[in-house]
Amino acid sequence: MDLVSLVRRSSTFLLIISVSVATFLIPASVCIGINYGQIANNLPHPEDVKPLLKSIGATRVKLYDADPRVLKAFANSGFEFIVGLGNEYLAKVRDPKQALSWVKTNVQSYLPSTKITSIVVGNEILTLNDSVLSSNLLPAMESIHGALVSLNLDKQVMVTTAHNLGVLDVSYPPSSGSFRRDLTQKLSAILDFHCKVGTPFLINAYPYFAYKANPKQVSLDFVLFEARPGTNLVDPVSGLHYDNMFHAQIDAAYSAIEKLGYKNVCLQISETGWPSKGDADEAGATPANAGKYNGNLLKLISEKKGTPMRPNLNLNVHLFALFNENLKPGPTSERNFGLFKPDGAPVYNLGFNVTGLQSTNSSGQATTSSSSPSWSGTTSSGYLSISANQAGKLCLRCSLLLVWLMVSAAMAITHL
């Protein structure tokens, strides 16, 4: 970047970071991972996002593409990046030559200046009910890994994919967690891949969707990490106590993985979050609840404790998301998962107060992610997230089982 451009943009963008006493104080020991989605036409230039991320203590950033603007802007910044290979590219990268081309263009060319540690091949593929995409997923993962091996990058860049909890058939109680029968064969093959190459199994875990699906029966305190002492749910099989749904969801996924015989696969959370705004039928989508969920989650992470089933588990979590994204389709909540507004102002108080990023770019036009990515450009049109219908079906079963447990616990107390 030339000096004139730098001065021009510096005069347009102003980042003022101020420290204030807040309801939730982010512990200094928390290393925050965050999802940086860009389905919007009003987001700041990636160069101006760096100080914002530093101000909140973020060290890990997950993209849904391999946006060259972002990867170039964050060169020599110290941030660790997960890049995404979009669902639309799976068929193409099954071809080892195409996979090698993609890795050279979108990963190798930025190393080592930009620290890319993982490639997420596709997002929530197995629950899209698309047989072609599903059949292409593992071959694409294998081809991308093969390309990394041929470039001697496989020791520093991992290959994985992200799943939503719709892959589970049973999710409560956690010890009974199991995968959908129609997905068992594909998931077994993917887990076998993870075992062979030593990469993590990723899930997108959203207690919010469980509450949204049945707010009258699912306890808000339970999903916001604020269950009162003595109200913990007890898994009737394992006897383990759960005081939040997030842990229950993780352990349900672990149980499902173990039932397929893969006890040593590492599980990580690629997405979790809570919306600050929603439609009339989206219960719980408020700034207060979003602040409680993410604030309490950060405190939980800072304690460096695992789940009841895996107490020594390192909760490697990426919050969803950095910004509200005004062009995301779907209900209002989909556009309001961000910690920040596009101008850099916090949507709610989480222990930091950042203002600035007051305007867009030097021409006065909004910065826009391309909606039609090219093979080499890689600026993705976005990403797929859990649909309301999928989440509703999944979480209704969870909530009914939750009610059953609560009734069982009440009956047990009356017999004491």
C-alpha positions as CSV (number, residue, x, y, z in Angstrom):
1,M,0.0,0.0,0.0
2,D,1.4,3.4,-0.9
3,L,1.6,6.3,1.6
4,V,-1.1,8.3,-0.1
5,S,-3.6,5.4,0.2
6,L,-2.6,4.8,3.8
7,V,-3.1,8.4,4.7
8,R,-6.4,8.6,2.9
9,R,-7.9,5.6,4.6
10,S,-6.5,6.5,7.9
11,S,-8.3,9.8,7.7
12,T,-11.5,7.9,6.8
13,F,-11.3,5.1,9.3
14,L,-10.7,6.0,13.0
15,L,-10.4,3.3,15.6
16,I,-10.7,4.6,19.1
17,I,-10.3,2.0,21.8
18,S,-11.4,2.8,25.3
19,V,-11.4,0.6,28.4
20,S,-14.4,0.7,30.7
21,V,-15.8,-1.1,33.7
22,A,-18.4,-3.5,32.4
23,T,-20.9,-6.1,33.5
24,F,-18.8,-8.9,32.0
25,L,-15.1,-8.5,32.3
26,I,-13.3,-10.6,29.8
27,P,-10.6,-12.6,31.8
28,A,-7.1,-11.8,30.5
29,S,-6.4,-15.6,30.3
30,V,-9.1,-16.1,27.6
31,C,-7.7,-16.6,24.1
32,I,-10.8,-15.8,22.0
33,G,-11.5,-17.6,18.7
34,I,-14.1,-15.8,16.5
35,N,-15.9,-16.4,13.2
36,Y,-15.4,-13.5,10.7
37,G,-18.3,-13.8,8.3
38,Q,-18.7,-11.2,5.5
39,I,-22.2,-11.5,4.1
40,A,-22.7,-7.7,4.3
41,N,-22.2,-4.6,2.2
42,N,-21.2,-2.3,5.1
43,L,-18.3,-3.9,6.8
44,P,-14.9,-2.2,7.4
45,H,-11.8,-3.0,5.4
46,P,-10.0,-6.0,6.9
47,E,-6.9,-3.8,7.6
48,D,-9.1,-1.9,10.0
49,V,-10.5,-5.0,11.7
50,K,-7.1,-6.0,13.1
51,P,-7.0,-3.4,16.0
52,L,-10.6,-4.3,16.8
53,L,-9.7,-8.0,17.2
54,K,-6.7,-7.2,19.2
55,S,-8.8,-5.0,21.6
56,I,-10.9,-7.9,22.5
57,G,-8.1,-10.4,22.9
58,A,-8.9,-12.5,19.9
59,T,-6.0,-14.7,18.7
60,R,-7.8,-17.1,16.4
61,V,-10.0,-16.2,13.4
62,K,-12.2,-18.5,11.3
63,L,-13.2,-17.5,7.8
64,Y,-15.8,-19.1,5.5
65,D,-13.6,-18.6,2.5
66,A,-10.0,-17.7,1.7
67,D,-10.6,-14.0,1.1
68,P,-7.3,-12.6,-0.2
69,R,-8.1,-9.1,1.2
70,V,-8.2,-10.6,4.7
71,L,-5.3,-12.9,4.4
72,K,-3.1,-10.1,3.0
73,A,-4.2,-7.6,5.6
74,F,-3.4,-9.9,8.4
75,A,0.1,-10.8,7.3
76,N,2.7,-10.7,10.1
77,S,-0.2,-10.0,12.6
78,G,0.2,-13.0,14.8
79,F,-3.4,-14.2,14.4
80,E,-4.1,-17.8,13.6
81,F,-6.4,-18.4,10.7
82,I,-8.8,-21.1,9.7
83,V,-9.8,-20.8,6.0
84,G,-12.8,-22.3,4.4
85,L,-13.3,-24.1,1.1
86,G,-16.9,-23.4,0.0
87,N,-19.4,-26.1,-0.6
88,E,-19.5,-25.1,-4.2
89,Y,-15.9,-26.2,-4.8
90,L,-16.2,-29.8,-3.4
91,A,-16.8,-31.5,-6.7
92,K,-13.9,-29.6,-8.3
93,V,-11.3,-30.4,-5.7
94,R,-12.0,-34.1,-5.7
95,D,-9.5,-33.9,-8.6
96,P,-6.0,-33.9,-6.9
97,K,-4.7,-31.5,-9.5
98,Q,-7.5,-29.0,-8.7
99,A,-6.9,-29.5,-5.0
100,L,-3.2,-28.8,-5.4
101,S,-4.1,-25.6,-7.4
102,W,-6.5,-24.4,-4.7
103,V,-4.0,-25.0,-1.9
104,K,-1.2,-23.3,-3.8
105,T,-3.4,-20.2,-4.5
106,N,-5.3,-19.9,-1.2
107,V,-2.9,-21.3,1.4
108,Q,0.7,-21.7,0.3
109,S,0.9,-18.2,-1.2
110,Y,0.1,-16.6,2.2
111,L,2.5,-18.7,4.3
112,P,4.3,-18.1,6.5
113,S,3.4,-14.4,6.8
114,T,-0.2,-15.2,7.5
115,K,-0.5,-18.1,9.9
116,I,-3.0,-20.4,8.4
117,T,-3.5,-23.5,10.6
118,S,-6.6,-25.2,9.2
119,I,-8.7,-25.7,6.1
120,V,-12.4,-26.4,6.7
121,V,-13.7,-28.2,3.7
122,G,-17.4,-27.4,3.3
123,N,-19.8,-26.4,6.0
124,E,-22.7,-28.5,7.5
125,I,-22.7,-30.6,4.3
126,L,-24.3,-33.8,5.7
127,T,-27.4,-32.1,7.0
128,L,-28.2,-30.3,3.7
129,N,-29.9,-33.5,2.3
130,D,-27.8,-33.1,-0.9
131,S,-26.5,-36.5,-1.9
132,V,-24.0,-35.1,-4.4
133,L,-22.4,-32.7,-1.9
134,S,-22.3,-35.5,0.7
135,S,-20.6,-37.9,-1.7
136,N,-18.0,-35.3,-2.6
137,L,-17.1,-34.3,1.0
138,L,-14.6,-36.9,2.1
139,P,-12.9,-37.2,-1.3
140,A,-12.5,-33.4,-1.3
141,M,-11.0,-33.6,2.2
142,E,-8.6,-36.3,1.2
143,S,-7.5,-34.5,-2.0
144,I,-6.9,-31.3,0.0
145,H,-4.8,-33.2,2.6
146,G,-2.9,-34.9,-0.2
147,A,-2.1,-31.5,-1.7
148,L,-0.8,-30.4,1.6
149,V,1.4,-33.5,1.9
150,S,2.8,-32.9,-1.5
151,L,3.8,-29.4,-0.5
152,N,5.1,-30.5,2.9
153,L,2.5,-28.4,4.6
154,D,0.5,-31.2,6.3
155,K,2.3,-30.7,9.6
156,Q,1.3,-27.1,9.9
157,V,-2.1,-27.0,8.2
158,M,-4.9,-29.4,9.2
159,V,-7.9,-30.5,7.1
160,T,-11.4,-30.9,8.6
161,T,-15.1,-30.1,8.1
162,A,-17.8,-28.6,10.3
163,H,-21.1,-30.3,11.2
164,N,-24.3,-29.0,12.8
165,L,-26.0,-31.0,15.5
166,G,-28.5,-32.2,13.1
167,V,-26.1,-35.1,12.5
168,L,-27.3,-36.5,15.8
169,D,-30.3,-38.7,16.1
170,V,-30.3,-38.8,19.9
171,S,-28.8,-35.9,21.8
172,Y,-30.3,-36.2,25.3
173,P,-29.3,-37.5,27.8
174,P,-25.7,-36.9,26.7
175,S,-24.6,-40.4,27.4
176,S,-27.1,-41.7,24.9
177,G,-25.9,-39.4,22.1
178,S,-25.9,-41.2,18.7
179,F,-25.6,-40.2,15.0
180,R,-28.4,-40.5,12.5
181,R,-28.5,-44.0,11.0
182,D,-28.5,-42.6,7.5
183,L,-25.3,-40.7,8.2
184,T,-23.4,-43.3,10.2
185,Q,-21.5,-44.7,7.3
186,K,-20.3,-41.3,6.0
187,L,-19.5,-40.1,9.5
188,S,-17.5,-43.3,10.2
189,A,-15.4,-42.7,7.1
190,I,-14.8,-39.0,8.1
191,L,-13.9,-40.0,11.7
192,D,-11.5,-42.6,10.2
193,F,-9.9,-39.8,8.2
194,H,-9.5,-37.7,11.4
195,C,-7.9,-40.5,13.2
196,K,-5.4,-41.2,10.4
197,V,-4.3,-37.6,9.9
198,G,-4.8,-36.3,13.5
199,T,-7.3,-33.6,12.9
200,P,-10.3,-32.5,15.0
201,F,-14.0,-33.2,14.4
202,L,-15.9,-29.8,14.4
203,I,-19.4,-29.1,15.5
204,N,-21.5,-26.0,15.5
205,A,-23.3,-26.0,18.8
206,Y,-26.2,-23.6,19.4
207,P,-28.2,-23.9,22.7
208,Y,-30.2,-20.9,21.4
209,F,-32.0,-23.0,18.8
210,A,-33.1,-25.5,21.5
211,Y,-34.6,-22.6,23.5
212,K,-36.2,-21.0,20.4
213,A,-37.8,-24.2,19.4
214,N,-39.6,-24.7,22.8
215,P,-39.2,-21.7,25.1
216,K,-41.9,-22.9,27.5
217,Q,-40.2,-26.1,28.3
218,V,-36.5,-25.4,27.9
219,S,-35.1,-23.5,30.8
220,L,-33.6,-20.1,29.7
221,D,-31.2,-20.2,32.7
222,F,-30.0,-23.7,31.6
223,V,-29.1,-22.5,28.1
224,L,-27.5,-19.2,29.4
225,F,-25.2,-20.9,31.9
226,E,-27.2,-19.5,34.8
227,A,-28.8,-22.6,36.3
228,R,-29.4,-22.2,40.0
229,P,-27.5,-24.4,42.4
230,G,-29.4,-27.6,43.0
231,T,-31.2,-27.5,39.6
232,N,-28.5,-29.4,37.7
233,L,-29.8,-32.1,35.4
234,V,-28.5,-35.6,36.1
235,D,-27.8,-38.0,33.2
236,P,-29.7,-41.1,34.3
237,V,-27.2,-43.4,32.6
238,S,-23.9,-41.9,33.5
239,G,-24.9,-40.1,36.7
240,L,-23.1,-37.0,35.5
241,H,-24.5,-33.5,36.4
242,Y,-25.1,-30.8,33.8
243,D,-25.7,-27.2,34.7
244,N,-25.8,-25.9,31.0
245,M,-26.9,-27.2,27.7
246,F,-23.7,-26.3,25.9
247,H,-21.8,-29.0,27.8
248,A,-24.7,-31.4,27.3
249,Q,-24.5,-30.9,23.5
250,I,-20.8,-31.4,23.4
251,D,-21.0,-34.6,25.4
252,A,-23.8,-35.9,23.3
253,A,-21.6,-35.5,20.3
254,Y,-18.7,-37.2,22.1
255,S,-21.0,-40.1,23.0
256,A,-22.0,-40.5,19.3
257,I,-18.4,-40.5,18.2
258,E,-17.5,-43.1,20.8
259,K,-20.4,-45.3,19.8
260,L,-18.7,-45.6,16.4
261,G,-15.5,-46.7,18.1
262,Y,-13.5,-43.4,17.8
263,K,-12.7,-42.5,21.4
264,N,-9.5,-40.6,20.7
265,V,-10.8,-38.1,18.1
266,C,-10.6,-34.5,19.3
267,L,-13.8,-32.5,19.2
268,Q,-13.8,-28.7,18.8
269,I,-16.6,-26.1,18.6
270,S,-16.4,-24.3,15.3
271,E,-19.4,-22.1,16.0
272,T,-21.6,-21.0,18.9
273,G,-23.4,-17.8,19.8
274,W,-26.6,-16.1,20.5
275,P,-28.5,-13.4,18.5
276,S,-29.2,-10.0,19.9
277,K,-32.4,-9.5,17.8
278,G,-35.0,-11.7,16.2
279,D,-38.5,-11.8,14.8
280,A,-41.6,-12.0,17.0
281,D,-41.5,-15.8,17.0
282,E,-37.8,-16.0,17.9
283,A,-37.9,-16.2,21.6
284,G,-34.9,-15.1,23.6
285,A,-33.2,-13.1,20.8
286,T,-32.3,-10.0,22.9
287,P,-29.1,-8.1,23.6
288,A,-29.4,-9.0,27.3
289,N,-29.5,-12.7,26.6
290,A,-26.8,-12.5,24.0
291,G,-24.6,-10.8,26.5
292,K,-25.3,-13.3,29.1
293,Y,-24.6,-16.3,26.8
294,N,-21.4,-15.1,25.3
295,G,-20.2,-13.5,28.6
296,N,-20.8,-16.6,30.6
297,L,-19.3,-18.8,27.9
298,L,-16.1,-16.7,28.0
299,K,-15.9,-17.1,31.7
300,L,-16.4,-20.8,31.3
301,I,-13.6,-21.0,28.8
302,S,-11.3,-19.0,31.1
303,E,-11.8,-21.6,33.8
304,K,-10.1,-24.1,31.5
305,K,-12.4,-26.9,32.5
306,G,-13.8,-29.5,30.2
307,T,-17.3,-31.1,30.2
308,P,-18.7,-33.5,32.7
309,M,-17.8,-36.4,30.4
310,R,-14.4,-35.0,29.4
311,P,-13.2,-32.9,32.3
312,N,-9.7,-32.4,30.8
313,L,-11.1,-31.3,27.4
314,N,-9.6,-28.1,26.0
315,L,-12.7,-26.2,25.0
316,N,-11.4,-24.8,21.7
317,V,-14.3,-22.5,20.8
318,H,-14.9,-20.0,18.0
319,L,-17.7,-17.5,18.8
320,F,-20.2,-16.6,16.2
321,A,-19.7,-13.9,15.0
322,L,-17.6,-10.8,14.8
323,F,-20.0,-8.6,13.0
324,N,-23.8,-8.4,12.3
325,E,-24.2,-9.2,8.7
326,N,-27.0,-7.3,7.0
327,L,-27.2,-9.4,3.8
328,K,-27.7,-12.8,5.4
329,P,-30.9,-14.5,4.3
330,G,-33.4,-16.0,6.7
331,P,-35.1,-14.7,9.9
332,T,-33.9,-11.5,11.6
333,S,-31.8,-13.4,14.1
334,E,-29.5,-14.6,11.2
335,R,-28.4,-11.0,10.7
336,N,-27.8,-10.3,14.4
337,F,-25.3,-12.8,15.8
338,G,-22.5,-10.3,15.8
339,L,-20.6,-9.0,18.8
340,F,-20.1,-5.7,16.9
341,K,-22.0,-3.4,14.6
342,P,-20.3,-2.6,11.2
343,D,-18.9,0.7,12.7
344,G,-17.1,-1.3,15.4
345,A,-19.5,-0.4,18.3
346,P,-20.3,-3.3,20.5
347,V,-23.9,-4.6,20.1
348,Y,-24.0,-5.3,23.9
349,N,-21.6,-5.0,26.7
350,L,-19.1,-7.9,27.1
351,G,-16.3,-6.0,28.9
352,F,-14.9,-4.0,26.1
353,N,-16.0,-0.7,24.7
354,V,-14.7,-0.1,21.2
355,T,-16.0,2.8,19.1
356,G,-14.8,4.0,15.7
357,L,-14.7,2.5,12.2
358,Q,-17.0,5.4,11.7
359,S,-17.3,5.2,7.9
360,T,-16.7,2.8,5.1
361,N,-14.0,3.5,2.6
362,S,-12.3,6.5,1.0
363,S,-14.9,6.7,-1.7
364,G,-17.8,6.7,0.7
365,Q,-19.1,3.4,-0.6
366,A,-19.6,0.3,1.5
367,T,-17.1,-2.5,1.4
368,T,-18.8,-5.6,-0.1
369,S,-17.9,-9.2,-0.3
370,S,-18.1,-10.6,-3.8
371,S,-21.3,-12.6,-4.4
372,S,-19.9,-14.6,-7.2
373,P,-16.5,-16.0,-6.2
374,S,-14.0,-17.0,-8.9
375,W,-11.9,-20.1,-8.5
376,S,-8.7,-18.1,-7.9
377,G,-10.2,-15.1,-6.1
378,T,-11.9,-17.2,-3.4
379,T,-14.0,-14.4,-2.0
380,S,-17.0,-16.4,-0.9
381,S,-20.6,-15.5,-1.2
382,G,-21.0,-16.7,2.4
383,Y,-21.8,-19.8,4.3
384,L,-24.6,-22.1,5.3
385,S,-25.9,-22.2,8.9
386,I,-28.4,-24.3,10.8
387,S,-31.8,-23.7,9.4
388,A,-34.7,-23.0,11.7
389,N,-36.5,-26.1,10.5
390,Q,-33.5,-28.4,11.2
391,A,-32.9,-26.8,14.5
392,G,-36.5,-27.0,15.5
393,K,-36.8,-30.7,14.7
394,L,-33.6,-31.5,16.5
395,C,-34.2,-29.3,19.6
396,L,-37.8,-30.4,20.0
397,R,-36.6,-33.9,20.6
398,C,-34.0,-32.5,23.0
399,S,-36.5,-30.4,24.9
400,L,-39.0,-33.3,25.3
401,L,-36.2,-35.5,26.7
402,L,-35.2,-32.6,28.9
403,V,-38.7,-32.3,30.3
404,W,-38.7,-36.1,31.0
405,L,-35.5,-35.8,33.0
406,M,-36.9,-32.9,35.0
407,V,-40.1,-34.8,35.8
408,S,-38.0,-37.8,36.7
409,A,-35.8,-35.7,39.0
410,A,-38.9,-34.2,40.7
411,M,-40.4,-37.6,41.3
412,A,-37.1,-38.9,42.8
413,I,-37.1,-36.0,45.2
414,T,-40.6,-36.7,46.4
415,H,-39.5,-40.2,47.3
416,L,-36.6,-39.1,49.4
